[in-house]
Amino acid sequence: MALAQVSALLGHDDESTTLLYLKIAQDEPTGDEIYEDILDFIGVFDDISTSEVQLTHKERVNES
């Protein structure tokens, strides 16, 4: 659902275009991962200190 909303806001006719721009298509992310990546991409977390931000999917994967 988040991907569809971002695609619409960016004016993309096809969600695959949005995935290419976000460079997350090759990971075959879940809906939650797409949502986290989009929030990070648009800068939602920019004003939050590093200690306050939960680990991103990539960090969780790297820790396992």
Secondary structure, DSSP 8 states (H G I E B T S, - for coil): -HHHHHHHHHT-SSHHHHHHHHT-GGG---HHHHHHHHHHHTTTTTTS-GGGS---HHHHHHH-
